[in-house]
């Protein structure tokens, strides 16, 4: 006996139900994995140096907290995108903040050169909404810094465009509170979209971090150079410093230095490391490629051309 065919609309409804079940299963799996990461303190912490392209001195380090690779979170971007969509943003940011300062201080002690690195600036990635949290504003962060001997003047809160600000007037009042305590502000991913430019104009950060999409082969693209020049002129008129992110070749570093860009960050200057290793201007061009363990510089001669441009 033949089974009756599904009535019109039933197939679509059944497909929606299955997708809903799969979606719920993924959400549950990610929630459990997040709990495991936080409870087990599974984040790995790295420090990427920021170089003064003009003087050759190291400004400081951006703290990067990365989760272990898993089926739920195959890469860091997916992990942080998920955090931003949950109601655990505040709790997770508090954990990240404490972990960042604790491990930075531990790395500083291991370096055994406090006279050389005691003035390094620490860049901490922060969700803009977290800065409005009463626990942040009540002085919890300052008390935490005192525990590790870090003055607020050495801490920069780095805001990313992906977590855009909507009420600029209110947020500017919040930032005034932190600036009064000595903290500084950086806007990340500048030039990658309209909202980052709006954030720069409204919040007037102490640091503007140019997105790597602008920096890649900047010396070969006139349109990108014009955008960088406009941001540079704005920075000069507002007392803001520019940090060019994603520098991966000596040619990029040399061009940025010649153009008067003050700071740079990227694999060509210094890779993220569990230790506090200073940045250095690249002596020679080294291509950067992906490997199973991340990005690694490999001499260009070792890379065989392939693809339609081979």
For each residue, the residues with C-beta under 8 A, 3 or more apart:
1:
2:
3:
4:
5:
6: 10 11 14
7: 10
8:
9: 12 13
10: 6 7 13 14
11: 6 14 15
12: 9 15 16
13: 9 10 16 17
14: 6 10 11 17 18
15: 11 12 18 19
16: 12 13 19 20
17: 13 14 20 21
18: 14 15 21 22
19: 15 16 22 23
20: 16 17 23 24
21: 17 18 24 25
22: 18 19 25 26
23: 19 20 26 27
24: 20 21 27 28
25: 21 22 28 29
26: 22 23 29 30 72
27: 23 24 30 31
28: 24 25 31 32
29: 25 26 32 33 71 72
30: 26 27 33 34 72 73 82
31: 27 28 34 35 86
32: 28 29 35 36 72
33: 29 30 36 37 70 72 73
34: 30 31 37 38 82 83 86 88 92
35: 31 32 38 39
36: 32 33 39 40 42
37: 33 34 40 42 43 67 68
38: 34 35 41 42 91 92 95
39: 35 36
40: 36 37
41: 38 99
42: 36 37 38 67 68
43: 37 65 66 67 96 99
44: 65 66 67 68 274
45: 63 64 65 66 99 100 103 104 274
46: 63 64 66 272 273 274
47: 61 62 63 64 104 107 272 273 274 275 276 277
48: 61 62 64 265 270 271 272 273
49: 58 60 61 265 269 270 276 277 278 279
50: 58 59 60 61 62 121 123 243 263 264 265 279
51: 56 57 58 59 263 264 265 269 270 279 280 281
52: 55 56 57 58 59 262 263
53: 56 244 253 256 257 261 262 263 264 281
54: 257 260 262
55: 52
56: 51 52 53 280 281
57: 51 52
58: 49 50 51 52 117 120 278 279
59: 50 51 52 120 121 263
60: 49 50 120 121 122 123 154 156
61: 47 48 49 50 104 120 121 122 123 276
62: 47 48 50 123 125 158 265
63: 45 46 47 100 103 104 122 123 124 125
64: 45 46 47 48 125 272
65: 43 44 45 96 99 100 125
66: 43 44 45 46 76
67: 37 42 43 44 70 73 76 79
68: 37 42 44 73
69: 73 74 75
70: 33 67 73 74
71: 29 74
72: 26 29 30 32 33
73: 30 33 67 68 69 70 76 78 79 82
74: 69 70 71 78
75: 69 78 79
76: 66 67 73 79 80
77: 80 81
78: 73 74 75 81 82
79: 67 73 75 76 82 83
80: 76 77 83 84
81: 77 78 84 85 162
82: 30 34 73 78 79 85 86
83: 34 79 80 86 88 89 92
84: 80 81 89 127 162 163
85: 81 82
86: 31 34 82 83 89
87:
88: 34 83 91 92
89: 83 84 86 92 93 127 129 130
90: 93 94 129 130 133 135
91: 38 88 94 95
92: 34 38 83 88 89 95 96
93: 89 90 96 97 126 127 130
94: 90 91 97 98 135
95: 38 91 92 98 99
96: 43 65 92 93 99 100 125
97: 93 94 100 101 124 126 141 144
98: 94 95 101 102 144
99: 41 43 45 65 95 96 102 103
100: 45 63 65 96 97 103 104 122 124
101: 97 98 104 105 122 144 145 147 148 150
102: 98 99 105 106 148
103: 45 63 99 100 106 107
104: 45 47 61 63 100 101 107 108 122 148 150 276
105: 101 102 108 109 148 149 150
106: 102 103 109 110
107: 47 103 104 110 111 274 275 276
108: 104 105 111 114 117 118 276
109: 105 106 112
110: 106 107 275 276
111: 107 108 114 116 117 275 276
112: 109
113: 116 117
114: 108 111 117 118
115: 118
116: 111 113
117: 58 108 111 113 114 120 276
118: 108 114 115
119: 154
120: 58 59 60 61 117 154 276
121: 50 59 60 61 154 155 156
122: 60 61 63 100 101 104 150 154 155 156
123: 50 60 61 62 63 156 158 186
124: 63 97 100 155 156 157 158
125: 62 63 64 65 96 158 160 188
126: 93 97 130 131 157 158 159
127: 84 89 93 130 131 163
128: 131 132 159 163 164 165 171
129: 89 90 132 133 163
130: 89 90 93 126 127 133 136
131: 126 127 128 136 137 157 171 174 175 178
132: 128 129 136 137 170 171 174
133: 90 129 130 136 137
134: 137 138
135: 90 94 138 140
136: 130 131 132 133 140 141
137: 131 132 133 134 174 177
138: 134 135
139: 142 143
140: 135 136 143 144
141: 97 136 144 145 152
142: 139 145 146 152 181
143: 139 140 146 147
144: 97 98 101 140 141 147 148
145: 101 141 142 148 149 150 151 152 155
146: 142 143 149 150
147: 101 143 144
148: 101 102 104 105 144 145
149: 105 145 146
150: 101 104 105 122 145 146 154 155
151: 145 154 155 182
152: 141 142 145 155 178 181 182 183
153: 182 183 184
154: 60 119 120 121 122 150 151
155: 121 122 124 145 150 151 152 182 183 184
156: 60 121 122 123 124 183 184 185 186 206 207
157: 124 126 131 178 183 184 185 186
158: 62 123 124 125 126 186 187 188 207 209
159: 126 128 163 165 185 186 187 188 199 205
160: 125 163 188 189
161: 164 187 188 189 190 192 193 195 196 199
162: 81 84 189
163: 84 127 128 129 159 160
164: 128 161 195 196 199
165: 128 159 168 171 195 199 202 203
166:
167: 170 171
168: 165 171 172 198 199 202 203
169: 172 173
170: 132 167 173 174
171: 128 131 132 165 167 168 174 175 203
172: 168 169 175 176 202 203
173: 169 170 176 177
174: 131 132 137 170 171 177 178
175: 131 171 172 178 179 185 203
176: 172 173 179 180
177: 137 173 174 180 181
178: 131 152 157 174 175 181 183 185
179: 175 176 182 183 184 185
180: 176 177
181: 142 152 177 178
182: 151 152 153 155 179
183: 152 153 155 156 157 178 179
184: 153 155 156 157 179 205 206 207
185: 156 157 159 175 178 179 203 205 206 207
186: 123 156 157 158 159 205 206 207 208 209 243
187: 158 159 161 190 196 199 200 203 205 207 208 209
188: 125 158 159 160 161 196 209 211 245
189: 160 161 162 192 193 196 209 211
190: 161 187 196 197 200 208 209 210 211 231
191: 196 197 210 211 213 214 227 228 231
192: 161 189 196 211 213 214
193: 161 189 196 197
194: 197 198
195: 161 164 165 198 199
196: 161 164 187 188 189 190 191 192 193 199 200 211
197: 190 191 193 194 200 201
198: 168 194 195 201 202
199: 159 161 164 165 168 187 195 196 202 203 205
200: 187 190 196 197 203 204 205 208 231 234
201: 197 198 204 234
202: 165 168 172 198 199
203: 165 168 171 172 175 185 187 199 200
204: 200 201 238 240
205: 159 184 185 186 187 199 200 208 240
206: 156 184 185 186 239 240 241
207: 156 158 184 185 186 187 240 241 242 243 263
208: 186 187 190 200 205 231 235 240 241 242 243
209: 158 186 187 188 189 190 242 243 244 245 265
210: 190 191 214 215 228 231 242 243 244 245
211: 188 189 190 191 192 196 214 215 245 246
212: 215 216 245 246 266
213: 191 192 216 246
214: 191 192 210 211 218 224 227 228
215: 210 211 212 218 244 245 246 247 252 256 266
216: 212 213 246 248 252
217: 220 221 252
218: 214 215 221 224 225 228 252 255 256
219: 225 251 252 255
220: 217
221: 217 218 224 225
222: 225 226
223: 226 227
224: 214 218 221 227 228
225: 218 219 221 222 228 229
226: 222 223 229 230
227: 191 214 223 224 230 231
228: 191 210 214 218 224 225 231 232 244 259 261
229: 225 226 232 233 259
230: 226 227 233 234
231: 190 191 200 208 210 227 228 234 235 242
232: 228 229 235 236 242 259 260 261
233: 229 230 236 237
234: 200 201 230 231 237 238 240
235: 208 231 232 238 240 241 242
236: 232 233
237: 233 234
238: 204 234 235
239: 206
240: 204 205 206 207 208 234 235
241: 206 207 208 235 262 263
242: 207 208 209 210 231 232 235 261 262 263
243: 50 186 207 208 209 210 262 263 264 265
244: 53 209 210 215 228 247 252 256 261 263 264 265 266
245: 188 209 210 211 212 215 265 266
246: 211 212 213 215 216 265 266
247: 215 244 252 253 256 264 265 266 267 268 269
248: 216 252 266 267 268 287 288
249: 252 253 268 282 285 286 287
250: 253 254 268 281 282 283 284 285
251: 219 254 255 285
252: 215 216 217 218 219 244 247 248 249 255 256 266 268
253: 53 247 249 250 256 257 264 266 268 269 281 282
254: 250 251 257 258
255: 218 219 251 252 258 259
256: 53 215 218 244 247 252 253 259 261 264
257: 53 54 253 254 260 261 264 281
258: 254 255
259: 228 229 232 255 256
260: 54 232 257
261: 53 228 232 242 244 256 257 264
262: 52 53 54 241 242 243
263: 50 51 52 53 59 207 241 242 243 244
264: 50 51 53 243 244 247 253 256 257 261 269 279
265: 48 49 50 51 62 209 243 244 245 246 247 269 270 279
266: 212 215 244 245 246 247 248 252 253 269 270
267: 247 248 270 271 288 295 297
268: 247 248 249 250 252 253 282 286 288 297
269: 49 51 247 253 264 265 266 279 280 281 282
270: 48 49 51 265 266 267 273 277 278 279 280
271: 48 267 295 297
272: 46 47 48 64
273: 46 47 48 270 276 277
274: 44 45 46 47 107
275: 47 107 110 111
276: 47 49 61 104 107 108 110 111 117 120 273
277: 47 49 270 273
278: 49 58 270
279: 49 50 51 58 264 265 269 270
280: 51 56 269 270
281: 51 53 56 250 253 257 269
282: 249 250 253 268 269 285 286
283: 250
284: 250
285: 249 250 251 282 300
286: 249 268 282 297 298 299 300
287: 248 249 297 298 299 300 303
288: 248 267 268 295 296 297 298
289: 295 296 298 303
290: 294 295
291: 294 295 296
292:
293: 296
294: 290 291
295: 267 271 288 289 290 291
296: 288 289 291 293
297: 267 268 271 286 287 288
298: 286 287 288 289 302 303
299: 286 287 302 303
300: 285 286 287 303
301:
302: 298 299
303: 287 289 298 299 300
304:
305: 309 310
306: 310
307: 310
308:
309: 305
310: 305 306 307
